[in-house]
């Protein structure tokens, strides 16, 4: 994969910038330079965003890369072109953004978009526009994601230097992220969690066994033996003992069931006997009750006879009730017809009186008809003038409108004349602005030169400030290491003293031991004498073995090495500080010269002056920018004003013509109006007065006509009312005669039905009927009462006869004795059933507990074996084994690190002329966190390993560079991704002296330049002189940056 071009539109600080990578295809190395924050790394962000819809860092998200100065009319877009094998790929990606609507006013949210076009021999092969399709296609093509692309193509040099000296724990975190080895950590954690789970399960199972053993129910014979076995934690014998107890309990249960069956038979017999005796006693009680009820009914017999008589009378009256009701209805109808006849006579008299009054009103208003005729004739004469009045009113309205239009056209003419004059004045003003054009552009050229000078000065000032910070950091490190060195030297001396003391103790102990083994005549191993007059005796109790002495000597050696390492670091840091201070003074004097200030002025004062000049420069640029905008606007205004002047002149001419035409129309309308007004009579009123007179005549005529119509209507209504009253009176008289006849017929019929009454209605029959009629409604209830009495008498007679026959010859039963025997028998059964329930519960509970106990014991045995195996496996995977502190994940990470160091050593040895190579520190560490990933260097000059902490600044840079290049290559090999013919190194060159810088650049050209294009992203000024081919990012001071190219001569 080879980058070709990158086009950034409103992306980061770039408004419209194109990076042409083909300019550097023939050069192995080029520099991407610019001030801090100018947008150097944004170039790589653009490549990552175009390919993977993400930036190269975690602190910058893709939507946030839209330029701050972009307006709603500016579309953010990144276009990246690259080649791979024989094809060219162009990818265009736009983030989600808010832009102006294409139609109408307002804003609209535009969704993210991407287009990937593939070309073969400049011919389009395919084009993809869907996000998922583009993602899958690029993943298949490149075989890597955005994160891996950043790791392979962009090397953050400072981070790799930190990685080089970081402890194993920090290296592990980085490598785990790079190679995705968290799966091994998850496996380890899963094993640990499973082990914890199994151990917890074992504890739960043991607790369950204890609980089950405690829940077993024992008989008094087995209680002591069972508790002894439980206390001895022997569950299997407990289960055997419980099985024997269960067998004994089942025999007891069978005996108890036989006794219970005998007792239950006795209860059943007594229950049947008690039921028979209770039934006999109940019959005797009911017979006595029925006889009492029969006596009470016999006492009600006279009242029932009277009730029978009443029922007979009510039934006779009920049959005469229709005739009685018919006579009452006829009498009520007769009274109503007589009242209607009287009302009709009164209505006729009132109608006749109203008719006389209406006739008198007609005679009184005979003159009103003549008045209506005269008013109608006068109104017709006035209405004849209406067309003339209407014509005059129309002409007056038209004349008024024409005069208003004429006035408006006069105003339009004056406005057009004024606009044309204003246009001419504006042209004069804009031409005066254009006369300043040469002076404004000359000032712009001068400001651009000043801006470049200030940018260089700012870059120098930033470098000086960084040097000051580096000096402070180095001074602090020197102070810290000086203190640590003193502590380490003191510790080393203490360790050496302790080792010497341990060795003396060891020697004294050895001498005493040898003295104890001396025998007469045997030469002394120290002096050779065969006589031993005074062997050495032990005077101290302290002892020391050879291992103790070796351990103390190793500790002393280790302490001395730490002190030596700190001393070497201190020397290196002091050298770096001296070099930095010398470089700082040279750059400081150069900045004084550039700013033309005194040689004694310090950096803070020059920074203040530089800030002030930058502010003045920005203010001058804003003024010049405003002036240039005014020039551009003036040119546009003159063009627009010239075009508008022609239109305005035409409007003046047209407005003058329409004004004259409207004046002629007004004159014609005035003449016509005068002619029409002369057609009216000389004494004719105004139109308003005319309309008022006509309206008054119309109102008077309508009132008179309404009154005359009402009088005639009232006379006709009175005549009609008299006729209707006469008809109603005749009808009412006829109905009175009919009602009299109906009353006579009803009275005769009722008298015939009352001729032969029953007792007690023998005398004054009609009055008796009136008395009994209200009680006819109670007749059903009285009948039911009599029938109920008769039915009760019959039922009681039958029951008494039946019970008397049933009880004949039966003696009174002794129920109390039978019930007492039944209670005693039930108590015996209850006692036996409770004993049976207790035995059954004991059997069931112990049986269930025993079965559960056997199952849990089987599970416990299997789980114990599994837990033991899992414990051993988890210990090995977690690095808790006796022979190794490396866990599974740390072992895998160490394997990847060995691959990286193997590849890195090829470059590291070449860069150091074969002196150094990376090795992994195999020294066992005290803890797992510090094991497996510690890096040392083998120094061929001294023939042994050294800590990477002892490398100088330049050596550390070269080591970290070799490590970074190797890491990218290993990642590329591991993921199987395509070869990327480009490499970007981000910063990291500021700590190198001139020789180290030259070595690093030559090495990059030699090692990597043959294979791919290398871009160094840095703001270090020395690199500008060392690297001829440059891509310069120039910040304009207003948040924007532009691209410049600088090629070798």
WOQUI-V752779 format. One record per pair of residues at least 6 apart in sequence whose C-alpha atoms are under 8 Angstrom apart, sorted by sequence separation. I is the first residue (numbers start at 1). J is the second residue. If there is no record, write none. Layout:
I/J
I/J
This chain:
8/14
9/15
10/16
24/30
34/40
48/54
49/55
55/61
82/88
83/89
100/106
101/107
118/124
119/125
128/134
139/145
175/181
176/182
229/235
518/524
523/529
524/530
592/598
875/881
879/885
880/886
908/914
909/915
925/931
938/944
939/945
972/978
1008/1014
1024/1030
1035/1041
1036/1042
8/15
9/16
33/40
48/55
49/56
54/61
55/62
81/88
82/89
100/107
101/108
117/124
118/125
119/126
163/170
522/529
523/530
592/599
761/768
879/886
880/887
909/916
924/931
938/945
939/946
972/979
1034/1041
1035/1042
8/16
9/17
32/40
48/56
54/62
81/89
82/90
99/107
100/108
117/125
118/126
163/171
218/226
229/237
230/238
522/530
523/531
524/532
757/765
761/769
878/886
879/887
908/916
909/917
937/945
938/946
948/956
989/997
1033/1041
1034/1042
7/16
8/17
45/54
46/55
53/62
67/76
81/90
98/107
99/108
117/126
118/127
229/238
521/530
522/531
592/601
878/887
879/888
908/917
936/945
937/946
1033/1042
1034/1043
7/17
8/18
45/55
66/76
80/90
81/91
98/108
99/109
117/127
520/530
521/531
589/599
877/887
878/888
908/918
922/932
936/946
937/947
1004/1014
1033/1043
1034/1044
7/18
44/55
45/56
79/90
80/91
98/109
99/110
116/127
117/128
520/531
595/606
754/765
876/887
877/888
921/932
936/947
937/948
1032/1043
1033/1044
6/18
7/19
44/56
45/57
79/91
80/92
97/109
98/110
115/127
116/128
226/238
520/532
754/766
876/888
905/917
920/932
921/933
935/947
936/948
1031/1043
1032/1044
5/18
6/19
49/62
79/92
96/109
97/110
115/128
116/129
905/918
920/933
921/934
935/948
1031/1044
1032/1045
5/19
6/20
78/92
79/93
96/110
97/111
115/129
518/532
592/606
904/918
920/934
921/935
1031/1045
1032/1046
5/20
6/21
77/92
78/93
96/111
97/112
114/129
115/130
226/241
588/603
920/935
921/936
1030/1045
1031/1046
4/20
5/21
77/93
78/94
95/111
96/112
113/129
114/130
902/918
919/935
920/936
1029/1045
1030/1046
4/21
5/22
77/94
95/112
96/113
113/130
114/131
213/230
901/918
918/935
919/936
1029/1046
1030/1047
3/21
4/22
76/94
77/95
94/112
95/113
113/131
116/134
901/919
918/936
919/937
1028/1046
1029/1047
76/95
93/112
94/113
115/134
222/241
516/535
918/937
919/938
1028/1047
1029/1048
93/113
94/114
114/134
515/535
917/937
918/938
1028/1048
76/97
93/114
515/536
916/937
917/938
75/97
92/114
93/115
213/235
515/537
898/920
916/938
917/939
91/114
92/115
222/245
512/535
915/938
916/939
75/99
91/115
92/116
218/242
512/536
915/939
916/940
13/38
74/99
91/116
511/536
512/537
915/940
13/39
72/98
73/99
90/116
91/117
219/245
512/538
914/940
915/941
12/39
72/99
73/100
89/116
90/117
218/245
50/78
71/99
72/100
89/117
90/118
998/1026
49/78
50/79
51/80
89/118
509/538
983/1012
985/1014
987/1016
989/1018
12/42
50/80
88/118
89/119
148/178
981/1011
982/1012
983/1013
984/1014
985/1015
986/1016
987/1017
988/1018
990/1020
87/118
88/119
957/988
981/1012
982/1013
983/1014
984/1015
985/1016
986/1017
987/1018
989/1020
46/78
63/95
87/119
88/120
957/989
980/1012
981/1013
982/1014
983/1015
984/1016
985/1017
986/1018
987/1019
47/80
62/95
63/96
87/120
982/1015
984/1017
63/97
86/120
87/121
88/122
509/543
957/991
11/46
72/107
509/544
957/992
897/933
505/542
506/543
954/991
8/46
505/543
506/544
894/932
953/991
954/992
505/544
506/545
885/924
894/933
953/992
954/993
6/46
51/91
53/93
506/546
885/925
893/933
6/47
50/91
503/544
887/928
891/932
50/92
502/544
885/927
886/928
890/932
954/996
958/1000
50/93
506/549
885/928
890/933
49/93
886/931
502/548
503/549
885/931
886/932
502/549
911/958
879/928
499/549
502/552
908/958
908/959
15/67
12/65
14/67
499/552
11/65
12/66
13/67
498/552
499/553
908/962
11/66
12/67
13/68
15/70
907/962
10/66
11/67
12/68
496/552
10/67
495/552
496/553
499/556
905/962
495/553
904/962
904/963
10/70
495/555
496/556
495/556
496/557
904/965
901/963
904/966
493/556
900/963
903/966
904/967
10/74
492/556
495/559
10/75
11/76
492/557
901/966
9/75
10/76
11/77
900/966
9/76
10/77
11/78
492/559
900/967
903/970
9/77
491/559
492/560
8/77
9/78
8/78
489/559
900/970
7/78
8/79
488/559
489/560
492/563
899/970
6/78
7/79
488/560
6/79
7/80
6/80
488/562
489/563
5/80
6/81
488/563
4/80
5/81
3/80
4/81
5/82
3/81
4/82
485/563
3/82
4/83
2/82
3/83
1/82
2/83
485/566
1/83
2/84
484/566
485/567
1/84
52/135
1/85
481/566
51/138
481/569
482/570
911/999
481/570
911/1000
56/146
55/146
56/147
54/146
478/570
911/1003
52/145
52/146
56/150
51/146
478/573
477/573
478/574
48/146
474/573
474/574
907/1007
48/149
48/150
474/576
475/577
474/577
471/577
471/580
44/154
470/580
471/581
467/580
467/581
468/584
467/584
464/584
464/587
464/588
460/587
461/591
460/591
457/591
457/594
457/595
464/603
461/603
461/607
458/610
457/610
454/610
454/613
454/614
451/617
450/617
447/617
447/620
447/621
444/621
444/624
443/624
440/624
440/627
441/628
440/628
437/631
433/630
434/631
433/631
434/634
433/634
434/635
431/634
430/634
430/635
430/637
431/638
430/638
427/637
427/638
427/641
426/641
427/642
423/641
423/644
424/645
423/645
420/645
420/648
419/648
420/649
417/648
416/648
416/649
416/651
417/652
416/652
413/652
416/655
413/655
412/655
413/656
410/655
409/655
410/656
413/659
409/656
409/658
410/659
409/659
406/659
406/662
405/662
406/663
402/662
403/663
402/665
403/666
402/666
399/666
399/669
398/669
399/670
395/669
395/672
396/673
395/673
392/673
392/676
391/676
392/677
388/676
388/677
388/679
388/680
385/680
389/687
383/694
382/694
379/694
379/697
379/698
375/697
376/701
375/701
372/701
372/704
372/705
368/704
369/708
368/708
365/708
362/711
361/711
362/712
358/711
362/715
358/714
359/715
358/715
355/715
358/718
355/718
354/718
355/719
352/718
351/718
355/722
351/721
352/722
351/722
348/722
351/725
348/725
576/953
347/725
348/726
345/725
569/949
572/952
344/725
348/729
569/950
572/953
344/726
568/950
569/951
569/952
344/728
345/729
565/949
566/950
344/729
565/950
341/729
344/732
341/732
340/732
341/733
338/732
337/732
341/736
337/735
338/736
337/736
334/736
337/739
334/739
333/739
334/740
331/739
330/739
334/743
330/742
331/743
330/743
579/993
327/743
330/746
327/746
618/1037
326/746
327/747
323/746
327/750
35/459
323/749
324/750
323/750
320/750
320/753
320/754
316/757
316/758
313/758
313/759
313/760
313/761
317/769
321/773
317/772
318/773
317/773
314/772
318/776
314/773
317/776
314/775
315/776
314/776
315/779
314/779
311/779
311/782
311/783
307/782
308/786
307/786
304/786
297/789
297/793
294/793
294/796
293/796
294/797
291/796
290/796
290/799
291/800
290/800
287/799
287/800
287/803
287/804
284/803
283/803
284/807
283/807
280/807
281/812
281/813
280/813
277/813
277/814
278/815
277/815
274/815
274/818
273/818
274/819
270/818
270/819
270/821
271/822
270/822
267/822
463/1020
267/825
463/1021
266/825
267/826
459/1019
264/825
460/1021
263/825
264/826
263/828
264/829
263/829
260/829
260/832
259/832
260/833
256/832
256/835
257/836
256/836
253/836
253/839
253/840
249/839
250/843
249/843
246/843
246/846
246/847
242/846
242/850
239/850
217/842
217/845
216/845
217/846
216/846
216/849
215/849
216/850
212/849
212/850
212/852
213/853
212/853
209/853
209/856
208/856
209/857
205/856
206/860
205/860
202/860
202/863
202/864
198/863
199/867
198/867
195/867
195/870
195/871
191/870
195/874
192/874
191/874
188/874
188/877
188/878
188/888
188/889
185/888
184/888
185/889
184/889
182/889
181/889
181/892
181/893
176/893
172/890
175/893
172/893
169/929
168/929
169/930
172/933
168/930
171/933
167/930
168/931
168/932
169/933
168/933
167/933
168/934
167/934
165/935
164/935
165/948
164/948
165/949
179/971
178/971
161/956
164/959
161/957
164/960
161/959
161/960
164/963
160/960
161/961
160/961
157/960
160/963
157/961
160/964
157/964
155/964
155/965
152/967
153/968
152/968
151/968
152/969
152/971
151/971
152/972
148/971
153/980
155/983
157/985
153/982
154/983
155/984
156/985
157/986
158/987
153/983
154/984
155/985
156/986
157/987
158/988
144/975
152/983
153/984
154/985
155/986
156/987
157/988
143/975
144/976
154/986
156/988
143/976
144/977
143/977
142/977
143/978
142/978
141/978
41/986
69/1039
68/1039
29/1004
29/1005
41/1017
1/978
28/1005
40/1017
1/979
2/980
3/981
1/980
2/981
3/982
1/981
2/982
28/1008
29/1009
28/1009
27/1009
28/1010
32/1015
36/1019
28/1012
29/1013
30/1014
31/1015
32/1016
33/1017
34/1018
35/1019
28/1013
29/1014
30/1015
31/1016
32/1017
33/1018
34/1019
27/1013
28/1014
29/1015
30/1016
31/1017
32/1018
33/1019
29/1016
31/1018
33/1020
25/1013
24/1013
33/1024
31/1023
31/1024
40/1033
39/1033
38/1033
31/1027
38/1034
30/1027
31/1028
33/1030
38/1035
29/1027
30/1028
31/1029
32/1030
33/1031
34/1032
35/1033
30/1029
31/1030
32/1031
33/1032
34/1033
35/1034
29/1029
30/1030
31/1031
32/1032
33/1033
34/1034
35/1035
30/1031
31/1032
32/1033
34/1035
27/1029
39/1041
38/1041
24/1029
19/1043
15/1040
17/1042
18/1043
13/1039
14/1040
15/1041
17/1043
13/1040
14/1041
13/1041
14/1042
